Amino acid sequence: MAKTTPETYTFDWLAQSQPELFARIQAAQTEALDISLRVNMLKSDPRMAMDKWEKLYGWHSSPVPYCESGFWLPRADTAPSSTIEHRLGYYYIQEAASMLPPELFDFDDLPHPLILDMAASPGGKTIHLADRSGDAGFMVANDASRGRLSALRIVLQTWGAINQAVTCLPGELIGALAPERFDAVLLDAPCSMQGLRASESHKARSITLTEVEALAERQTRLLESALRSVRVGGQVVYSTCTLTPQEDEGVLAALLAQFPDCFHIVDIQQRLPQPAPGLTQFMDENFPAEVAHAARLWPHIFGTAGFFAAKLVKDKPLPNPPPEPYLRAGKTPQVRVPLPVETQGIVHYLSDLYGFDLEAQMQAQALKIVEINGQLSLIGERMDAACADLPWLSSGMALGKALPEGWQPSHEFVSRFGECFTRGMLTLEDEHLPAWLRGEDIRGYTSDQVLRGEIVALRDAHGRNLGRAKVLGDRLKNLLPTRLF
């Protein structure tokens, strides 16, 4: 790519080459973006859930055309950020453009895919991938910044994703550390965020051409790593929330030139309500015709922030593999596989108290029970295949822990599967709901003697799963995690 001067980057090239298009984009800037959200398909049917919430909260919704679980809310009497469902992970508030990349993967012939989300935090696309795979594959959710991992873990916990492990590795190294390991890789690359339309998550900011070019060079290294880490025949989705051609078509062109015939770009125009091809020319530079198979979400056409996405399929191994980099051995969690009698005891407990068939759920999602740092957890059976030599920081879902007074299931487990319980449940009256959501115990509460001392799944009059409570003689003890109030 030709070098440029370090002046503040502008879209003068677009104004000069396509002035009518640029004028329409500028006009769109005056219109506020509609709020959009994505329903948690691990907990709800999207259309049924939206029908219920529209009546409950005075919402008017319209579907995001390329995302089954995505909806715009052009009118909302109750803010989506203020509901119980949002707090408990029934949906995720997300700009509609960001819903496109996970939808581009095809998992129809992959019942248990190995997936890498190379730059995962804060986790919106990660949990979308969990939905797309039915949480039955196994996903490595990686982010190079340790400071961003807390947000990622909380999103995974709240959503209820089990088949996942969190890692903290430079994305550029994963292709050498785990060559040709994954069935699918998402690279939602760090970018300049020049989407030509600001949103809550992507504020408008100035940037220099030098920064754009530095980002493009890093994105090229990351995409090469993604291509090396996926198996032959596997899928890579590359996306950015910028419309600067250097970071989009320019990155694809650089990889096509460096690794000819090793991958091809899939035409994704049919996934959109109308064609939005990638650019084949930028200023005095011509890009390969194949980059037109990518998609540019122009703000004035799609009613979203500006966005770019491309789907690549690997046709043969990339040449000249780099040497495996040295990684200082980090401390990974201690894992113990419980004895069969311990596992069966948990299965029987959950069946007796809640009428829940954990064994069937484990078979459907390819899960197993392990003890991680002293706490029983559900993790994916394919974790060893995904993370055999990758240092991981956390994995799976906390299942519960043994206490002197008996075994206690985790909030994450009850939140994910509580709606499947057929017994061991209580309904909380509306008058107690505000106190419960503040984390308070409900005093003076009487219940069936059979449940005294047990951990129950709590629901409200609308059938919403409110998590766990312990039934005591004079009150319901609130077991919500402190992060939820």
Summary of the structure (lengths in Angstrom):
residues: 485
radius of gyration: 24.1
end to end distance: 50.3
largest distance: 79.4
contacts: 1585
relative contact order: 0.11
helix: 35%
strand: 26%
